Amino acid sequence: MTEKELEAALSAFPRRQLCGFATPVQRLYRLEEEQKTGPVFIKRDDLNGVGPGGNKVRPLEYLLGEALDRGCDVVIASGQENSNLCSIAASACCRLGVSCILVHNNPKPEHLAGNMLLNHLSGVEEHYIGSIPEQERDRYVEELADRLRREGRKPYVVENGATSVHGAIGYFHLPLELVREKTEVPIRDLFVPGGNGGLAAGVVFGTALLGGPFHVHVITVENTKKTLEAILDKLFQGLKEYTGLVPDVPVDSVMTIHEAYRGEGWGIPTKESEEMIRRLAQREGIFLERIYTAKTAWGMCDLLSRGLARREGACLVHSGGFASLFYQYT
Ligand SMILES: Cc1ncc(COP(=O)(O)O)c(C=O)c1O
């Protein structure tokens, strides 16, 4: 489908714009020089205009659009104390003038580091419910939502860290912006992190809808390749059903999942990902964080140097997480 057709299809879904511009694309000259490659770019999705910026702003445009269209007056988001989603949700709610409650499965912190400080400054209501498993946190959220309903409020619960079919369509805009980008050479390979899979599903499906202008390398940072594949398949199926859109090319033909950069799993840095944080800070003045973006950047550099990605027109998608950096090093 054409860009215009995709834009028209997206306009059918409720949305509240939080960003309002195409996120910048910059060239990484010093990294290119070091890697001895052609032009390498970075899509600064971390600079997307609300709170600390980054991943979940695009999904929240659609999730909060849905919430407000349904007349909801309070949004509940949950996660660990340093969750990027929670901070972005808090800032987005502030921007849209809707109440927000954050639920963290941690004890109340003595020192406010990283995202916790931003949440505090945003003035949203925060519930620290102790170190309990995620399932118990979800039960707490359900009970909280029920209590609010009984009090006459209309809560909207952001589920599964904002990874859902309804949220993932927000990421269709990323390939749409990139096909319109005027770069010295065309962008051909995208490198994105794969956590819960919402970001990757949206970017891959959107790319396939546009006929496959890019190949998307998904660097899994959390699950095995097999598990992430299954998660993505489910999201792709859901996206087809929810949007009624069928990609021009098969989703599998525009995507490769790479497991080699995950190390021992979510939140456990590797020697190379640690080095990557310093490399990008010292060569390009750009900060990555430990869990998602450092492993993705390392994946891109390694695939480029091993000739497993095209040496011209690579583009790293910077999915943010800046504030969490200050927590990750305390
Ligand atoms: C900064 C950052 N990048 C990437 C991701 C991965 O996104 P997803 O869970 O949609 O795969 C997350 C998830 O929270 C994140 O916080």
The ligand as a Tripos MOL2 file, in Angstrom:
@<TRIPOS>MOLECULE
LIG
   16    16     1     0     0
SMALL
NO_CHARGES

@<TRIPOS>ATOM
      1 C1         13.7990    1.9570   26.1860 C.3       1 LIG1
      2 C2         13.0810    0.7670   25.6780 C.ar      1 LIG1
      3 N1         13.3960    0.2940   24.4650 N.ar      1 LIG1
      4 C3         12.8030   -0.8060   23.9630 C.ar      1 LIG1
      5 C4         11.8550   -1.5000   24.6700 C.ar      1 LIG1
      6 C5         11.2750   -2.7500   24.0810 C.3       1 LIG1
      7 O1          9.9870   -2.5890   23.6500 O.3       1 LIG1
      8 P1          8.9920   -3.8190   23.5310 P.3       1 LIG1
      9 O2          8.7390   -4.2930   24.9160 O.co2     1 LIG1
     10 O3          7.8160   -3.2220   22.8630 O.co2     1 LIG1
     11 O4          9.6730   -4.8700   22.7250 O.co2     1 LIG1
     12 C6         11.4730   -1.0360   25.9470 C.ar      1 LIG1
     13 C7         10.4440   -1.7400   26.7330 C.2       1 LIG1
     14 O5          9.9890   -1.3100   27.7260 O.2       1 LIG1
     15 C8         12.1080    0.1230   26.4600 C.ar      1 LIG1
     16 O6         11.7950    0.6070   27.6750 O.3       1 LIG1
@<TRIPOS>BOND
     1     1     2 1
     2     2     3 ar
     3     2    15 ar
     4     3     4 ar
     5     4     5 ar
     6     5     6 1
     7     5    12 ar
     8     6     7 1
     9     7     8 1
    10     8     9 2
    11     8    10 1
    12     8    11 1
    13    12    13 1
    14    12    15 ar
    15    13    14 2
    16    15    16 1
@<TRIPOS>SUBSTRUCTURE
     1 LIG1         1 GROUP 0 **** ****
